Amino acid sequence: MSLTAIATEILKHAQALDVYIAEHDLPQPSFDRDGPAMFPLPGHAPDSLHKARTALMDASKTIYDLTEGPTNSVMWGSIAVSNHFTSMTLRALNSFCVADAVPLTDEGASYAEIAAATGVDEEVITRIVRHATTMRIFDEFCPGRVRHTASSRAMKENQLLKEAMKPCLEEGFQSAAHFNEAVAKFGGVEECKTTAFNIAFDTDDNYFTFIQRPEEQHRGKYLAGMMRYMWKYGGTAGKSHTAEEVLAGFDWAKLEGGLVVDVGGSHGSVEAALAPLHKELKFIVQDLPPVVELASANFNQLLPNAEDNCRVSFMAHSFFDPQPVKDADVYFFRHIMHDWSDTYCAKILKNIIPSMKKGARIVIVDYVLPDPGSAPKTPADGENRCGDLFMMSLLGGKERGAADWHKLVKLADDRLKILNINLPDNQVYGVIEIALDEE
């Protein structure tokens, strides 16, 4: 495809989005301080518009990469030289609370004033912020003074964003730097205690055990913040991380008053979405004792309606132990499996099988990556692949495509069979329905 043809595609998709934004009196996308913090396309907009946005991002990246040239894009573009220094700059901005040091005024602040407010050397601050301006984070509108852009304002005002960046720029960044060392030392990535994270933080604990240490519990808070950020704001190209994929991806009405066991269900956010819509269903939310204690104490805030709330109970349980609840209709896992390698996921599934009655289902909500070569290399695909590397370096986990899910199910038990992989529109996750072949 020629550059002109790609540019024509860009124009087509941009015009479609412009028309929708204008017709619905939405704010124009802008990097200015008072511009919208998120792209102004609501989740309820027609799916064709969400696809146009994804296609626009893909075509824009394609034409940039082509005009930079294949060799230079590897060396000087967003790959070999830039990525880790981008992370370094973002980590410094977040850790030193640089955005908080700049007032939301046209005058902004001088580098000397930012240095005084943050306690960081002025030359260091100057060079870090000047790199940030190349990413449209801050605007050096005159030599030596910067003011906010929409991105830096978000870093000042959005507490969820501040927390969500921490796991990526702390544990993720440091683990990535030790990945090659981990491969050389440990070989494969099936074990959760032999990862790049273990080398980076000099620990024999897996990540989840490590962040439960009293001196490390702030990391658990930031991890929770990252999850809340994704659920609220979605991912690249507006893909949603909310409970909508749970509602849309499985026919809950067919259970006719059955029992759902939400394994590793944390604070019960799925139940808060499902219970009001399915009045005959009962739910048991299982998680580790500290999580269950906190979740059960606060569930009334999440689901205030007593009629719905009374059908949800909590139980302390580890999914690495045999499932104690017999004869449920659905054993449900949301955002669990990608944390673990195939070896551990197979153990989790095996622990369910003895408790399954005839007709019971295992329902998994998790990433379903596109098959290799089946989709364009969009920014959203890049985000998902980065997520896969994040899981591998931190936990030994992985993101899976359809073939990987079929392989995992058979690894757990030959009698398990995937009945359906549903990919709801505009959702990050797929819904995987699994049955036990009883013949």
C-alpha positions in Angstrom: 0.0 0.0 0.0 1.4 3.4 -1.0 1.9 6.3 1.4 -0.9 8.1 -0.3 -3.2 5.2 0.1 -2.5 5.0 3.8 -2.9 8.7 4.2 -6.3 8.4 2.5 -7.3 5.8 5.0 -6.2 8.1 7.8 -8.3 10.9 6.4 -11.4 8.6 6.0 -11.3 7.4 9.7 -10.5 10.9 11.0 -13.4 12.4 9.2 -15.8 9.7 10.6 -14.7 10.5 14.1 -14.8 14.3 13.5 -18.4 14.0 12.3 -19.5 12.1 15.4 -17.7 14.5 17.7 -19.2 17.5 16.0 -22.7 16.0 15.8 -22.7 15.1 19.5 -21.1 18.4 20.7 -18.2 16.6 22.2 -14.9 18.3 23.0 -12.2 18.3 20.3 -9.2 16.1 21.1 -6.4 18.4 22.3 -3.0 18.4 24.0 -3.8 21.7 25.7 -4.1 21.9 29.5 -7.9 22.2 29.4 -8.4 19.6 26.7 -10.2 16.3 27.4 -8.1 13.9 29.5 -9.5 10.9 27.5 -10.4 10.6 23.8 -14.0 11.9 23.5 -15.6 8.8 22.2 -18.1 7.3 24.7 -18.3 3.5 25.2 -21.9 3.5 23.9 -20.9 5.0 20.5 -21.5 2.8 17.5 -19.0 0.0 17.1 -18.1 1.3 13.7 -16.7 4.4 15.4 -14.6 2.4 17.8 -13.3 0.4 14.9 -12.5 3.7 13.0 -10.5 4.9 16.0 -8.5 1.7 16.1 -7.9 1.8 12.4 -6.8 5.5 12.6 -4.3 4.7 15.3 -3.0 1.7 13.3 -2.7 3.6 10.0 -1.0 6.6 11.7 1.6 4.3 13.3 2.1 2.5 10.0 2.8 5.6 8.0 5.1 6.9 10.8 7.1 3.6 10.8 7.3 3.5 7.1 8.5 7.1 6.7 11.1 6.5 9.4 12.3 3.4 7.7 12.7 -0.2 8.9 16.3 0.1 10.1 16.0 3.4 11.8 12.7 2.4 13.5 14.6 -0.4 15.2 17.6 1.7 16.3 16.3 5.2 16.8 12.5 5.0 16.9 10.4 3.6 19.6 12.3 0.4 20.1 16.0 0.2 20.9 16.9 3.6 22.2 13.6 5.2 23.4 11.5 2.8 25.3 13.5 2.3 28.5 14.3 6.0 28.7 10.6 6.8 28.2 10.0 4.6 31.2 12.8 6.2 33.1 11.3 9.6 32.6 7.8 8.6 33.5 9.0 6.8 36.6 10.9 10.0 37.7 7.9 12.2 37.0 5.6 10.0 39.0 8.0 9.2 41.9 9.1 12.8 42.4 5.6 14.2 42.0 6.7 16.6 39.4 3.3 17.4 38.1 2.2 18.4 41.6 4.9 21.0 41.6 3.5 22.9 38.6 0.4 25.1 39.2 -2.5 25.0 36.7 -1.8 28.5 35.5 -0.6 30.0 32.2 2.6 31.0 34.0 3.4 27.4 35.1 6.7 27.1 37.0 10.4 27.5 36.3 12.7 24.6 36.5 14.2 26.2 39.7 10.8 26.3 41.3 10.1 22.7 40.4 13.5 21.6 41.8 12.8 23.4 45.0 9.3 21.9 45.3 10.5 18.3 44.6 13.9 18.4 46.3 15.5 17.1 43.1 18.6 18.7 41.5 17.6 21.4 39.0 19.6 20.1 36.1 18.1 16.6 36.6 14.6 18.0 36.7 15.3 20.2 33.6 16.6 17.3 31.5 13.8 14.9 32.6 11.0 17.4 32.0 12.5 18.4 28.6 12.4 14.7 27.6 8.8 14.6 28.8 7.8 17.5 26.6 8.7 15.4 23.6 5.8 13.1 24.7 3.5 16.2 25.1 3.8 15.9 28.9 4.3 19.5 29.9 4.9 22.4 27.6 8.1 24.6 27.8 6.3 27.6 26.4 9.4 29.9 27.0 13.0 29.0 27.9 13.1 27.7 31.5 9.4 27.7 32.2 6.9 24.9 31.7 3.1 24.7 32.1 0.7 21.8 32.0 -0.6 19.9 29.0 -3.6 17.6 29.2 -1.3 14.7 29.9 0.7 16.3 32.7 -2.6 17.7 34.2 -3.9 14.1 34.3 -0.7 13.1 36.2 -1.4 15.9 38.7 -5.2 15.4 39.2 -5.9 11.7 38.6 -4.9 9.7 41.7 -5.8 6.4 40.0 -3.4 7.2 37.2 -0.6 7.9 39.7 -1.2 4.5 41.4 -1.7 2.6 38.1 1.7 3.7 36.8 3.5 2.4 39.8 3.5 -1.3 39.2 4.5 -0.8 35.6 7.3 1.6 36.3 8.6 0.0 39.5 8.2 -3.8 39.5 7.6 -4.0 35.7 10.5 -1.7 34.7 13.0 -3.2 37.1 12.0 -6.8 36.2 12.3 -6.1 32.4 15.8 -5.0 33.0 16.7 -8.4 34.5 14.8 -10.5 32.0 17.8 -11.8 30.0 19.6 -12.6 33.3 16.6 -14.6 34.5 16.4 -16.6 31.2 20.1 -17.4 31.5 19.8 -18.5 35.1 16.4 -20.2 35.2 15.7 -21.2 31.6 12.0 -21.5 31.2 9.2 -19.4 32.7 6.8 -22.0 34.2 7.8 -21.4 37.8 6.5 -18.3 39.6 9.5 -18.0 41.9 12.1 -18.1 39.1 11.3 -14.9 37.2 13.0 -11.7 36.3 11.1 -10.2 39.3 12.9 -12.6 41.6 16.3 -11.4 40.4 15.3 -7.7 40.3 14.1 -7.7 43.9 16.4 -10.4 45.2 13.7 -12.6 46.7 12.6 -16.2 46.7 9.0 -15.3 47.1 6.6 -15.0 44.1 5.2 -11.6 43.4 1.9 -12.0 45.2 3.6 -13.3 48.4 6.3 -10.6 48.2 3.8 -7.7 48.1 2.0 -9.1 51.3 5.1 -8.4 53.4 4.4 -5.6 55.8 7.1 -3.4 54.4 5.9 -4.0 50.8 2.2 -3.7 51.2 2.2 -0.3 49.4 2.8 -2.3 46.2 -0.4 -4.2 46.7 -2.2 -0.9 47.0 -0.8 0.3 43.7 -1.6 -3.0 42.0 -5.2 -2.5 43.1 -5.1 1.0 41.8 -3.9 -0.2 38.4 -6.8 -2.7 38.2 -9.3 0.0 39.2 -7.8 2.3 36.5 -8.2 -0.3 33.8 -11.8 -1.1 34.9 -12.7 2.6 34.9 -10.9 3.9 31.8 -10.2 0.8 29.6 -7.2 0.2 27.4 -5.8 1.4 24.1 -8.4 2.3 21.5 -11.1 2.5 24.2 -11.4 -1.3 24.8 -13.2 -1.8 28.0 -12.0 -3.7 31.1 -15.3 -3.5 33.0 -17.7 -6.2 34.1 -19.6 -5.7 30.8 -17.8 -8.6 29.2 -19.1 -10.8 32.0 -22.7 -9.7 31.3 -22.4 -9.9 27.6 -20.3 -13.0 27.1 -22.3 -15.7 28.8 -26.0 -16.6 29.0 -26.5 -16.3 32.8 -30.3 -16.6 32.5 -30.0 -20.3 31.4 -28.8 -21.2 34.9 -32.3 -20.8 36.2 -31.6 -20.0 39.8 -28.3 -21.9 40.0 -25.1 -21.3 42.1 -22.1 -19.5 40.8 -18.7 -19.8 42.6 -16.5 -16.9 41.8 -13.0 -18.3 42.4 -10.5 -15.7 43.2 -13.3 -13.2 43.1 -11.6 -10.5 45.2 -14.1 -7.9 46.4 -17.2 -9.2 44.5 -17.3 -6.6 41.7 -18.7 -9.3 39.3 -21.5 -10.2 41.7 -22.3 -6.5 42.1 -23.0 -6.4 38.4 -24.7 -9.8 38.0 -26.9 -10.1 41.1 -29.3 -7.2 40.4 -29.9 -8.5 36.9 -30.3 -12.2 37.8 -32.5 -12.4 40.8 -32.6 -16.2 41.1 -28.8 -16.7 41.1 -26.8 -17.3 44.2 -23.1 -16.5 44.5 -20.1 -17.6 46.6 -17.0 -15.3 46.3 -13.8 -17.1 47.2 -10.4 -15.6 47.9 -7.6 -15.6 50.4 -8.6 -14.9 54.0 -7.3 -11.2 54.2 -9.2 -10.4 51.0 -12.4 -12.1 52.1 -12.3 -10.4 55.5 -12.1 -6.9 53.9 -14.5 -7.7 51.0 -17.3 -9.1 53.2 -17.0 -6.1 55.5 -17.3 -3.6 52.6 -19.7 -5.4 50.2 -22.7 -3.4 51.3 -21.1 -0.4 49.8 -20.5 -2.2 46.5 -24.1 -3.6 46.4 -26.3 -1.7 48.8 -29.6 -3.4 47.8 -30.3 -6.0 50.6 -32.4 -8.2 48.4 -29.5 -8.7 46.0 -26.8 -8.5 48.7 -28.2 -11.4 50.7 -27.6 -13.8 47.7 -23.8 -13.2 47.8 -21.6 -14.9 50.4 -17.8 -15.0 50.9 -15.6 -17.9 51.6 -11.8 -18.1 52.3 -10.2 -20.5 49.8 -7.1 -20.8 47.7 -7.6 -22.0 44.2 -4.5 -24.2 44.6 -6.5 -26.3 47.0 -9.3 -28.7 46.1 -12.6 -26.9 45.5 -14.8 -27.4 48.6 -18.1 -26.3 47.0 -19.8 -29.2 45.3 -22.3 -29.2 42.5 -22.3 -25.5 41.6 -23.6 -24.6 38.1 -20.6 -22.4 37.2 -17.1 -22.1 38.6 -16.0 -18.7 37.5 -12.5 -17.2 37.0 -12.1 -13.6 36.0 -8.6 -12.2 35.4 -7.0 -15.1 37.2 -5.4 -17.4 34.6 -3.1 -14.8 33.0 -1.3 -14.4 36.3 0.0 -18.0 36.1 1.9 -20.3 33.8 0.2 -23.3 32.1 1.6 -25.6 34.9 -0.2 -23.7 37.6 -3.4 -23.0 35.6 -3.7 -26.7 35.0 -3.5 -27.3 38.7 -6.2 -24.7 39.3 -8.5 -26.4 36.8 -7.8 -29.9 38.1 -8.9 -28.8 41.6 -12.4 -27.9 40.1 -13.1 -31.2 38.3 -14.0 -33.4 41.3 -16.6 -30.9 42.4 -18.3 -30.6 39.0 -21.8 -32.0 38.6 -23.3 -33.1 35.3 -23.9 -30.0 33.1 -21.7 -27.7 35.2 -19.5 -25.2 33.5 -16.1 -23.5 34.1 -16.3 -20.0 32.8 -13.1 -18.0 32.3 -12.9 -14.3 31.5 -9.4 -13.4 30.4 -7.4 -12.1 27.5 -7.9 -13.9 24.2 -5.1 -12.7 21.9 -5.6 -12.7 18.2 -4.1 -15.6 16.3 -0.7 -14.7 14.9 -1.1 -13.1 11.5 -4.8 -12.9 11.8 -5.0 -9.2 12.7 -3.1 -6.0 11.9 -0.4 -4.9 14.3 -2.5 -2.3 16.0 -1.5 -0.3 19.1 -4.1 -2.4 21.0 -2.3 -5.6 19.9 1.0 -4.1 21.0 -0.5 -3.3 24.4 -1.7 -6.9 24.8 1.7 -8.3 23.8 3.4 -5.9 26.3 1.0 -7.3 28.9 2.1 -10.8 28.0 5.8 -9.8 28.6 4.8 -8.1 31.9 3.1 -11.3 33.1 6.1 -13.4 32.0 8.8 -11.3 33.7 6.8 -10.6 36.9 4.9 -13.8 37.6 5.8 -16.4 34.9 2.2 -15.9 33.7 1.0 -15.4 30.2 -1.7 -14.0 27.9 -3.2 -16.6 25.7 -4.7 -16.9 22.2 -7.4 -19.4 21.3 -5.0 -22.2 20.5 -3.2 -21.6 23.9 -6.5 -21.9 25.7 -7.4 -25.2 24.0 -3.9 -26.5 24.8 -4.2 -25.5 28.5 -7.6 -27.2 28.9 -6.3 -30.4 27.6 -3.2 -30.2 29.8 -5.4 -30.0 32.8 -7.7 -33.0 31.8 -8.5 -34.6 28.5 -12.2 -34.7 29.5 -12.4 -30.9 29.6 -13.6 -29.3 26.4 -14.0 -25.7 25.3 -17.6 -25.2 24.1 -17.2 -21.5 23.1 -14.9 -18.6 23.1 -17.0 -15.4 23.0 -15.4 -12.1 22.2 -17.9 -9.3 23.1 -17.7 -6.2 21.0 -15.4 -3.4 22.3 -14.1 -5.6 25.2 -10.5 -6.5 26.0 -11.4 -9.9 27.4 -13.0 -13.0 26.0 -15.4 -15.4 27.8 -14.4 -19.0 27.6 -17.0 -21.7 28.4 -15.6 -25.1 29.4 -17.5 -28.4 30.0 -16.5 -31.7 31.3 -17.1 -34.6 28.9 -18.8 -37.2 31.1 -19.0 -40.0 28.5 
